[in-house]
Amino acid sequence: MNKNIVIIGGGIAAVNAIKAIRELDQISDIHLIQNENYYPYYRIRLTKSLFEPLTIDKLMIQKQDWYEQNKVHLYLGREAVAIDTEKNKVSLDNGTELEYDQLLLANGASNAIPKIEGIEKSNVHSIRKLSDIATIRAHVADKHVILCIGGGIQNLEAAWAMCSQGKKVTIAEFQDRLMPRQLDAKASEILQNAVKSNHVQILLNTAITKITGTKEANGAVTKNGRLIECDMVIYSVGIRSNTALYENTPLEINRGVVVDHHMKTKLDNVYAAGDIAEIDGRVGGLWSIAMEQGKIAGYSIAGKEASYSGTVPVTNMNAFHLSIFSIGDIDENSSDHTLVEESPDDSTYQRIFIKNNRIVGAIIIGDPGNNMLIKKFVENKLPLPDIDFTKTTVEDLIQQIKSK
Ligand SMILES: Cc1cc2nc3c(=O)[nH]c(=O)nc-3n(C[C@H](O)[C@H](O)[C@H](O)COP(=O)(O)OP(=O)(O)OC[C@H]3O[C@@H](n4cnc5c(N)ncnc54)[C@H](O)[C@@H]3O)c2cc1C
């Protein structure tokens, strides 16, 4: 049957949904509404390549032809401004109305704006879109002292990029260590030392309460009254799903649009995937999660039985002369054994978390050569050889699983 499928938002969730739909259905019309002027692109590269010549051609997830070959009607630079779930209609900002048989909400999230006095000043930035990079680049040349609010992966990458440009950088983090969700205490300490050795100042347990200056920021004040000098601010303190569009609809909204394991909302013909979707009380907020959820939503739309069963979180960061890889569950209290190996100069650190004879998580700082192997074992829950883990080193374990 020829259906009209409308997708709001053009990120990775939308692209993977289209791929899945087209595996099973080459006939239905697919309409993709994207409010940025660009074809869907690798958003995760924005902070990884802040000062590299980032043209959209290099960033596109799929080339232009792919959309033509897959018969996708693209509405680039157009915003969905209303949906009518009774009449099954989406209205765009230019007055166009699109009727749908099935609707996929894939319009992602925005960066959360911290409640800080002065956050609206003109040289305070946050990175979510390609246009944000252009804005920062256009204004950074005469800025010398950058304050990064938030010590998560995105801001660490931004801090590293700024530091590589010779800027003086301070990172202010609310928590007591960097990347606490991805690293254990020792790995955080190694990262912290690497950051400091690149002359970046780190302020932990620090809440910024005010950004000073008239139109432009010229400093910041912490909760304890400490003054921090800066002439540009970049913040990254989490995300908020873009749910505003759905507020006056029967859809269930909590943190995101609530979906079941088929990525279906409360309404039978409306699905959601990626950073807009909330499943089991959680919004994913990760690229790999959006990829998988997009695929499941696409299959569900095309009528194939498919169920989302979770995605193992993976983090890769190359910054401050460190390669950091973290995967899966890194809570030592919930694992049966952990194997640890570290070099005396802190240039390498490896920790493998084992539960029920499976690798459930790992932190690797240094040589990334075995990361893909470990990822395969974690994601596929592969059983380990019969080993006495109390007498095994990380190196022994890697050798044994390599030969499996
Ligand atoms: C700088 C940065 C670095 C990141 N690094 C990592 C990383 O290293 N690892 C990782 O796992 N994740 C990372 N992430 C998170 C990851 O990028 C997201 O989880 C992922 O992009 C979510 O994909 P999505 O398709 O759900 O939504 P999005 O990528 O947000 O795409 C949704 C699109 O919909 C558009 N849209 C919104 N509202 C409308 C509307 N009303 N009408 C039309 N279009 C609309 C948006 O403008 C956007 O283009 C990073 C994110 C950022 C911003």
Ligand as a Chemical Component Dictionary entry (heavy atoms), coordinates in Angstrom:
data_LIG
# 
_chem_comp.id                   LIG 
_chem_comp.type                 NON-POLYMER 
_chem_comp.pdbx_formal_charge   0 
_chem_comp.three_letter_code    LIG 
# 
loop_
_chem_comp_atom.comp_id 
_chem_comp_atom.atom_id 
_chem_comp_atom.alt_atom_id 
_chem_comp_atom.type_symbol 
_chem_comp_atom.charge 
_chem_comp_atom.model_Cartn_x 
_chem_comp_atom.model_Cartn_y 
_chem_comp_atom.model_Cartn_z 
_chem_comp_atom.pdbx_ordinal 
LIG C1  C1  C 0 28.528 18.986 19.709 1  
LIG C2  C2  C 0 27.962 17.634 19.985 2  
LIG C3  C3  C 0 28.814 16.554 20.175 3  
LIG C4  C4  C 0 28.289 15.294 20.436 4  
LIG N1  N1  N 0 29.150 14.251 20.619 5  
LIG C5  C5  C 0 28.652 13.017 20.829 6  
LIG C6  C6  C 0 29.536 11.896 20.965 7  
LIG O1  O1  O 0 30.767 12.039 20.938 8  
LIG N2  N2  N 0 28.976 10.661 21.141 9  
LIG C7  C7  C 0 27.606 10.475 21.179 10 
LIG O2  O2  O 0 27.154 9.337  21.322 11 
LIG N3  N3  N 0 26.750 11.522 21.055 12 
LIG C8  C8  C 0 27.233 12.775 20.882 13 
LIG N4  N4  N 0 26.369 13.834 20.748 14 
LIG C9  C9  C 0 24.907 13.580 20.831 15 
LIG C10 C10 C 0 24.350 13.148 19.470 16 
LIG O3  O3  O 0 24.798 14.024 18.477 17 
LIG C11 C11 C 0 22.828 13.116 19.523 18 
LIG O4  O4  O 0 22.436 12.148 20.483 19 
LIG C12 C12 C 0 22.219 12.769 18.160 20 
LIG O5  O5  O 0 22.601 13.714 17.185 21 
LIG C13 C13 C 0 20.688 12.707 18.237 22 
LIG O6  O6  O 0 20.188 12.488 16.946 23 
LIG P1  P1  P 0 18.671 12.814 16.562 24 
LIG O7  O7  O 0 18.511 12.370 15.152 25 
LIG O8  O8  O 0 17.756 12.279 17.586 26 
LIG O9  O9  O 0 18.506 14.400 16.687 27 
LIG P2  P2  P 0 19.343 15.640 16.167 28 
LIG O10 O10 O 0 20.715 15.255 15.763 29 
LIG O11 O11 O 0 19.177 16.686 17.209 30 
LIG O12 O12 O 0 18.568 16.094 14.842 31 
LIG C14 C14 C 0 17.267 16.620 14.897 32 
LIG C15 C15 C 0 17.106 17.673 13.823 33 
LIG O13 O13 O 0 15.743 18.112 13.827 34 
LIG C16 C16 C 0 15.713 19.519 13.641 35 
LIG N5  N5  N 0 14.438 20.048 14.154 36 
LIG C17 C17 C 0 14.105 20.355 15.434 37 
LIG N6  N6  N 0 12.836 20.813 15.502 38 
LIG C18 C18 C 0 12.363 20.807 14.230 39 
LIG C19 C19 C 0 11.121 21.185 13.653 40 
LIG N7  N7  N 0 10.102 21.635 14.396 41 
LIG N8  N8  N 0 10.977 21.080 12.313 42 
LIG C20 C20 C 0 12.002 20.611 11.551 43 
LIG N9  N9  N 0 13.196 20.242 12.047 44 
LIG C21 C21 C 0 13.374 20.326 13.369 45 
LIG C22 C22 C 0 16.929 19.988 14.435 46 
LIG O14 O14 O 0 17.331 21.288 14.062 47 
LIG C23 C23 C 0 17.950 18.928 14.050 48 
LIG O15 O15 O 0 18.611 19.277 12.863 49 
LIG C24 C24 C 0 26.866 15.107 20.499 50 
LIG C25 C25 C 0 26.014 16.197 20.315 51 
LIG C26 C26 C 0 26.550 17.451 20.063 52 
LIG C27 C27 C 0 25.618 18.617 19.864 53 
# 
loop_
_chem_comp_bond.comp_id 
_chem_comp_bond.atom_id_1 
_chem_comp_bond.atom_id_2 
_chem_comp_bond.value_order 
_chem_comp_bond.pdbx_ordinal 
LIG C1  C2  SING 1  
LIG C2  C3  SING 2  
LIG C2  C26 DOUB 3  
LIG C3  C4  DOUB 4  
LIG C4  N1  SING 5  
LIG C4  C24 SING 6  
LIG N1  C5  DOUB 7  
LIG C5  C6  SING 8  
LIG C5  C8  SING 9  
LIG C6  O1  DOUB 10 
LIG C6  N2  SING 11 
LIG N2  C7  SING 12 
LIG C7  O2  DOUB 13 
LIG C7  N3  SING 14 
LIG N3  C8  DOUB 15 
LIG C8  N4  SING 16 
LIG N4  C9  SING 17 
LIG N4  C24 SING 18 
LIG C9  C10 SING 19 
LIG C10 O3  SING 20 
LIG C10 C11 SING 21 
LIG C11 O4  SING 22 
LIG C11 C12 SING 23 
LIG C12 O5  SING 24 
LIG C12 C13 SING 25 
LIG C13 O6  SING 26 
LIG O6  P1  SING 27 
LIG P1  O7  DOUB 28 
LIG P1  O8  SING 29 
LIG P1  O9  SING 30 
LIG O9  P2  SING 31 
LIG P2  O10 DOUB 32 
LIG P2  O11 SING 33 
LIG P2  O12 SING 34 
LIG O12 C14 SING 35 
LIG C14 C15 SING 36 
LIG C15 O13 SING 37 
LIG C15 C23 SING 38 
LIG O13 C16 SING 39 
LIG C16 N5  SING 40 
LIG C16 C22 SING 41 
LIG N5  C17 SING 42 
LIG N5  C21 SING 43 
LIG C17 N6  DOUB 44 
LIG N6  C18 SING 45 
LIG C18 C19 SING 46 
LIG C18 C21 DOUB 47 
LIG C19 N7  SING 48 
LIG C19 N8  DOUB 49 
LIG N8  C20 SING 50 
LIG C20 N9  DOUB 51 
LIG N9  C21 SING 52 
LIG C22 O14 SING 53 
LIG C22 C23 SING 54 
LIG C23 O15 SING 55 
LIG C24 C25 DOUB 56 
LIG C25 C26 SING 57 
LIG C26 C27 SING 58 
# 
